[in-house]
Amino acid sequence: MDDARREGAQAAEFAARASYGRLLSILAARSGDIAAAEDALADAFAAALAQWPRDGVPDNPTGWLLTVARRNLGHAAGRRRTAQTAAAMVQMLQEERDSGAASAFGDQRLALMFVCAHPAIEAEVQAPLMLQTVLGLDAARIAAAFLVSRATMGQRLVRAKRKIRDASIAFILPEPGDAAARVGAVLSAVYAAYGAAWEDVNGADSRLAGLASEAIWLARLLCLLLPDDPEPLGLLALMLHCEARRGARRAADGAFVPLSRQDATCWSAPMIAEAEAALRAASGMAKPGRFQTEAAIQSLHAHQRMTGERFTEPLTRLYDLLAELAPTTGVLAARAVAHAENGNPGAALNQLDQILGAGAYQPWWAARARVCWLAADEASAWAAARTAAGLSHDQSVRRFLLDGGFRAP
């Protein structure tokens, strides 16, 4: 009995991670109200946690959740608008017969992402809204990714959902011209989702399970949706280059291994080949952009490690271009390191000092440790490394910094 209960609870948790975004996309498309869809889905997961350990896991867990959530949504609509409920419920129940059609899930989920990028939604909350509603990240993790407080991010997300409901924004894929105008926010959200999974190297957070693969899948879908736009190809190339190195990021004892010291024979050669092919296809369109530039940087880093050659000058130029296209705190900190590696640590320190609001940003301190070391300021380098270690949630990274790993390239 205990094993059956444990299996039921695990199945409910897995379904929550694997299908949350897809189910929410379907429910929100039907109701036009993301918040109501979230409530209905939360109640369905609560029912699963209560019933599955007792009654057993259904043959189609996702279909079960969709059926219960749709009924919850219908009941909630009934309490608000009794006169409209019957028709809405008939439509929902009719559609449940086709709920096993998993092939439609991807398109509906992507449609919800483009809804979140509607011009009526404030630009600063478009990508965070996608991360929460489609990809299932919590407000705290999203706030950390965008360097704002959890309370501030929570307020922005609530306002955005209310705007979608009150403005009756359509839950459909926009026309090609409109999609091109919105795709930047969608790409940013997909990349941020991948970044969240990338940080969880050891897979310690079950809520992030499969998120990296999901982000790569969405990038592939965007490449098909917008074949004349090179940026989805750039994003795909960027994530594939990073994902190819996942297995080499930790030593056998769990120690952090920086890119410059990784065993390139442990990288995924097929992923690197696909990344390079995607990057070449994007470059052939002669429309440079942020993600193509980031992918080119990762490509150079990979070739630098595989061949032993030093590409500090072209890397510096690419980082300068990236800083113009996407002057985020992370990009600016990385550019400073590139300039220091290229023999100009003084300019690099000046660049770091000009980044506002980076005091609690761990990568900024890690970058400062490296730049100070290259500037022959050993005391400042160690001080920055200790601060960076204190801001890191990863024990292996903390150990790496405190052991002086910043000293070697």
C-alpha positions, 0 to 999 in steps of 0.5 A: 500500500505504501508503495502504491501511494508513493507511486501515485504521489510521484506520478502526480509530481511528474505530471505537474512538471511535464504537462503543466505548461501544455495543460495551462495553454489549453485551459487558458485558450478556452477561458481567456483568463490565465488566472482562472485557468491556473486555479482550475489546474491547481485544483486538478493537481490537488485532486490527483495528489489525493486520489492517485495514491489511493485509487491508482494512477490513471492510464492517461494522467494528462488526460485525467488532469485536463478533464478535471481541470476543465470541469473545475473551470466550468464550475468556476465559470458557472458561479460567475455567469450561470447563464453562460455555463451550460454552453461552455461546459457542453463545448468543454466536455465535447472537446475532452473526447479529443484530449489525448491528441498530444500533437496539438499541445505544442502549438497551443503552448506556443500560442499562449507564449505569443499571447503573452507577448501581445503589445498590450502587455508591458514589455518588461513582463512579457518574458516573465509571464511566459516563464510562469504560465507556460513553463511553470517557473515560480515567481521567486526564480523568475524574479532572480533571473530578471534581478528584481524583488519577488514582490515586484515580479509578483505584482507585474505578473498579476497585472499582466494576467488581468490585462489579458483577461480584461482586454480579451486578447485572443489566444491564437497564433498571430499573423506572420507579420505580427509574430515577427514583432513578438518573437523577441520576447518569446525567444528571451523566455525560452532562453531564460527557461534554459538558463534556469535548467542550466544552473541546476547541474545536478538535477537537484530541483525536480521542478526543473526536470526536463526543462532544458529539453523543453526549451530546445524543443520550443526553439525547434518549433520556432524555427519551423514557425518562422523559417525566414527569421535567423534568430530562432536558429541562433537560439537553437545553436546557442542552447545546443552548444551549451547542452553539448557540454552538460556532462563535462561540467562536473568532475567525477567527485562533483567538482565544478569544471570551467569551460576552459578545463573541460574534457572536450571528448566528453562533449556531444559531437552530434549536438555540436554539429547540429549547433554549427549547422544551425548557426551557418544557416542563420548567418546565411540570412545576413540579419545578425541578432542577439542570439546568433551573436551569443551562439557565435561566442559559444562556438568560438569558446568550443573551438578554442578548447578543442583546438588549443588556439586562442581567439581572444580578439574575435571574442572581444569583438563579438562581446562588444557587438552583443553588448550593443544588442543586449546590454544585460548585466550578465552580458556586460560582465562577460564582455569585461572578462573578454577584454581582460583576457584580451590584455586590457584589464584596466578597461575591463575594470572600468566596464564592471564599475559602470554596471549599475545595480550589480552588487547582489549579482553573483556572476558580476563578482566572479567576473571581477575576481578574474579581471582583478587577478589579470590586473595583478590586484591579488587582494581585490581578486580574492575579496571578489571571489569570496563575495561571489562564493557567498552569493552562489547557491552551488556548493561546487562553484563556492568551492571552486572560487574559494580554492582560487579557480578564478586564477587560471583561464 
